[in-house]
């Protein structure tokens, strides 16, 4: 199947743009998911080829600029071998046994990611198109690395949402949780318990930085805390006390477990199940303040009283955090919204501090760690933005 690229996109594809979408090609006829498509210019000259797969980002991904390259078992094996070699330093680190080994378009195959959890693997599929190559990718993985078991997350529902299913694919079923390490910190992992497994691997460097340089002797507030990964890192770094706040009922038990597997007395910490915005109001009323506040909300979240989106609401969220951060304290502002650039994210910071009539200084910046390899021709692939912001005295 040939698709004609719009003139405005030809240069982009020649420079390595990996996404096939309705804006980039003239017309997409009806076809089966996983169909190999050739992208051509208006004269019919070959530009690149990839696969058709409907997902929330587009209609498929470019796989090669070589017209004669076959998209087969050998193709996926080569991509995976290159990806594994890129992560060799992590494979050799006994203090870290969980990381990403394949990151979609950053490693040359958009729409699929593979995470490693101490020889257990979790593959996330983002369209039924890439799912057509499931067997080739799994065989490549089994031939490339030692595998105890493989689990999968089907995320090709509307807007990339998780499709509820038994996620076990093959191998030996472990007893959950699997305890993995990240920079020496223990994390309990559940690969067959819904969309999320227990820790967001893209924040590895940020957790280490908090533990090693920012937590000692400090009071910490971790908002949207999920399983308390940031809280455990802070406690291990010598925090006086951590306070973890999340609306989800399961967050309390998950956070207790996170502390427990790291030998931290959870009764010495505060774990609060509540809407973060409601907690901010409580803290202001009670004059509760913190030395370090961590803001890592989902890109989009809905509670009974709030619908939160990063683009619309992050500045006001940050303003609330400023009000309960001590002078000279630090706010760790984080977002994984791919539609918001670092430049735009910094405008949220400027707006919030201006509204709060406070001065600030950005003292650290983080994007994705090197195992989350990105494609420089597709800015959205480098979605993570983390700023350490000091509230100036």
Rosetta blueprint (number, residue, H / E / L):
1 X L
2 X E
3 X E
4 X E
5 X E
6 X L
7 X H
8 X H
9 X H
10 X H
11 X H
12 X H
13 X H
14 X H
15 X L
16 X L
17 X L
18 X L
19 X E
20 X E
21 X L
22 X L
23 X L
24 X L
25 X E
26 X L
27 X L
28 X L
29 X L
30 X L
31 X L
32 X L
33 X L
34 X L
35 X L
36 X E
37 X E
38 X E
39 X E
40 X E
41 X L
42 X L
43 X L
44 X L
45 X L
46 X E
47 X E
48 X E
49 X E
50 X E
51 X E
52 X E
53 X E
54 X E
55 X E
56 X L
57 X L
58 X E
59 X E
60 X E
61 X E
62 X E
63 X E
64 X E
65 X L
66 X L
67 X L
68 X L
69 X L
70 X L
71 X L
72 X L
73 X H
74 X H
75 X H
76 X H
77 X H
78 X H
79 X H
80 X H
81 X H
82 X H
83 X H
84 X H
85 X H
86 X H
87 X L
88 X H
89 X H
90 X H
91 X H
92 X L
93 X L
94 X L
95 X L
96 X L
97 X L
98 X E
99 X E
100 X E
101 X E
102 X E
103 X E
104 X H
105 X H
106 X H
107 X H
108 X L
109 X L
110 X L
111 X L
112 X E
113 X E
114 X E
115 X E
116 X E
117 X E
118 X L
119 X L
120 X E
121 X E
122 X E
123 X E
124 X E
125 X E
126 X L
127 X L
128 X H
129 X H
130 X H
131 X H
132 X L
133 X L
134 X H
135 X H
136 X H
137 X H
138 X H
139 X H
140 X H
141 X H
142 X H
143 X H
144 X H
145 X L
146 X L
147 X L
148 X L
149 X E
150 X E
151 X E
152 X E
153 X E
154 X E
155 X L
156 X L
157 X L
158 X H
159 X H
160 X H
161 X L
162 X L
163 X L
164 X L
165 X L
166 X L
167 X L
168 X E
169 X E
170 X E
171 X E
172 X L
173 X L
174 X L
175 X L
176 X L
177 X L
178 X E
179 X E
180 X E
181 X E
182 X E
183 X L
184 X L
185 X E
186 X E
187 X E
188 X E
189 X E
190 X L
191 X L
192 X L
193 X L
194 X L
195 X L
196 X L
197 X L
198 X L
199 X L
200 X L
201 X H
202 X H
203 X H
204 X H
205 X H
206 X H
207 X H
208 X H
209 X H
210 X H
211 X H
212 X H
213 X H
214 X H
215 X L
216 X L
217 X L
218 X L
219 X E
220 X E
221 X E
222 X E
223 X E
224 X L
225 X L
226 X L
227 X L
228 X L
229 X H
230 X H
231 X H
232 X H
233 X H
234 X H
235 X H
236 X H
237 X L
238 X L
239 X L
240 X L
241 X E
242 X E
243 X E
244 X E
245 X E
246 X E
247 X L
248 X L
249 X L
250 X H
251 X H
252 X H
253 X H
254 X H
255 X H
256 X H
257 X H
258 X H
259 X H
260 X H
261 X L
262 X L
263 X L
264 X L
265 X L
266 X H
267 X H
268 X H
269 X L
270 X E
271 X E
272 X E
273 X E
274 X L
275 X L
276 X H
277 X H
278 X H
279 X H
280 X H
281 X H
282 X H
283 X H
284 X H
285 X H
286 X H
287 X L
288 X L
289 X L
290 X E
291 X E
292 X E
293 X E
294 X E
295 X E
296 X E
297 X L
298 X L
299 X L
300 X E
301 X E
302 X E
303 X L
304 X L
305 X L
306 X L
307 X E
308 X E
309 X E
310 X H
311 X H
312 X H
313 X H
314 X H
315 X H
316 X H
317 X H
318 X H
319 X H
320 X H
321 X H
322 X H
323 X H
324 X L
325 X E
326 X E
327 X E
328 X E
329 X E
330 X E
331 X E
332 X E
333 X E
334 X E
335 X E
336 X L
337 X L
338 X L
339 X L
340 X L
341 X L
342 X H
343 X H
344 X H
345 X H
346 X H
347 X H
348 X H
349 X H
350 X H
351 X H
352 X H
353 X H
354 X H
355 X H
356 X L
357 X L
358 X L
359 X L
360 X E
361 X E
362 X E
363 X E
364 X E
365 X E
366 X E
367 X L
368 X L
369 X L
370 X L
371 X L
372 X L
373 X L
374 X L
375 X L
376 X L
377 X L
378 X L
379 X H
380 X H
381 X H
382 X L
383 X L
384 X L
385 X E
386 X E
387 X E
388 X E
389 X E
390 X E
391 X E
392 X L
393 X L
